[in-house]
């Protein structure tokens, strides 16, 4: 049976004793967010709201976004991406598991030099799809035109952020390209593979990882 969300002891600043709280609530307090499901409106609002709140609370300290998602709605993914570019703290994006389709777009949206993929992560480029194809003409034609505009916007962001020509990214999105962490780094989707980061900081303060893990 599912065990539900684990609870861990955490002492809220100002309290004398620790209390048992949900693991993810502890992580949020440490500026660490998780995208671990399909990208839909609810999770988009949740993550965007937390980013804005954490930015208001502390506009300097980095925010860490861990990603393990099969992708989802293009507009929802773009909303997270735009929020990441708007808030003042730098956003680390860390892929563990998979970042497919719009999840790879969000991974790409992290602060340049602060986009990381774990060694066995998989990253996949995929063209944005729509659930609107059940619509009838002429509404169908209008929705296809809108989807084409969204696809062009997304492709252009990939091209600018990776340094690849627009046509190369467009063709890759057509054929669903799966990449290893090293291949994603070579493509420009991430800056560092996780084991490289560990090696780099093994003898120094691990500034790239949330404060709460520094003593682990």
LINDAZI-V504838 format. One record per residue. PHI is phi in whole degrees, 0 to 359 (none if undefined). NEAR is the number of other C-alpha atoms within 8 Angstrom. Layout:
BEGIN
PHI & NEAR
PHI & NEAR
END
This chain:
BEGIN
none & 2
299 & 3
268 & 5
77 & 4
282 & 7
299 & 7
249 & 8
226 & 10
287 & 8
210 & 9
264 & 9
290 & 7
311 & 4
102 & 4
274 & 7
278 & 5
236 & 5
284 & 9
238 & 9
273 & 8
229 & 10
301 & 10
306 & 10
291 & 8
295 & 8
296 & 11
297 & 10
300 & 10
296 & 7
263 & 9
66 & 11
238 & 12
247 & 12
229 & 7
248 & 11
236 & 8
204 & 8
296 & 8
278 & 15
226 & 9
302 & 7
297 & 6
291 & 9
297 & 13
297 & 8
296 & 8
291 & 11
298 & 12
298 & 8
294 & 9
298 & 12
295 & 10
298 & 8
295 & 11
292 & 12
293 & 7
294 & 6
208 & 8
274 & 10
244 & 8
297 & 7
295 & 9
246 & 13
246 & 13
244 & 12
272 & 13
236 & 16
212 & 13
217 & 14
278 & 13
98 & 14
163 & 12
294 & 12
302 & 10
294 & 6
295 & 12
296 & 16
293 & 10
294 & 10
295 & 12
304 & 11
295 & 8
297 & 11
299 & 12
281 & 8
270 & 6
292 & 11
283 & 8
292 & 11
290 & 11
250 & 12
281 & 13
247 & 17
231 & 13
267 & 14
233 & 13
85 & 11
220 & 13
231 & 19
250 & 14
54 & 14
292 & 17
292 & 16
289 & 14
295 & 12
291 & 13
304 & 15
298 & 12
281 & 10
294 & 13
301 & 10
308 & 6
81 & 7
236 & 12
250 & 16
234 & 13
235 & 13
296 & 13
306 & 10
255 & 8
289 & 13
236 & 13
237 & 13
227 & 13
269 & 12
206 & 13
290 & 9
298 & 11
245 & 7
227 & 7
266 & 5
271 & 7
292 & 7
281 & 6
293 & 7
263 & 7
296 & 6
271 & 6
302 & 8
303 & 12
295 & 8
296 & 8
289 & 9
295 & 8
298 & 8
296 & 8
298 & 11
297 & 8
295 & 8
297 & 10
300 & 10
296 & 8
298 & 8
295 & 9
299 & 11
294 & 9
295 & 8
305 & 13
297 & 12
294 & 8
284 & 9
266 & 9
82 & 8
277 & 10
299 & 7
305 & 9
293 & 6
294 & 8
298 & 12
299 & 9
293 & 8
295 & 11
294 & 11
293 & 8
250 & 7
54 & 10
271 & 9
266 & 8
228 & 10
282 & 11
299 & 15
294 & 9
294 & 8
295 & 12
294 & 12
296 & 7
285 & 9
102 & 10
285 & 13
231 & 16
259 & 11
216 & 12
270 & 14
308 & 10
291 & 8
294 & 8
293 & 9
295 & 8
298 & 7
295 & 7
250 & 9
297 & 8
252 & 5
228 & 5
292 & 7
283 & 8
295 & 6
278 & 4
244 & 8
307 & 11
307 & 7
294 & 6
263 & 7
295 & 9
261 & 4
284 & 3
END
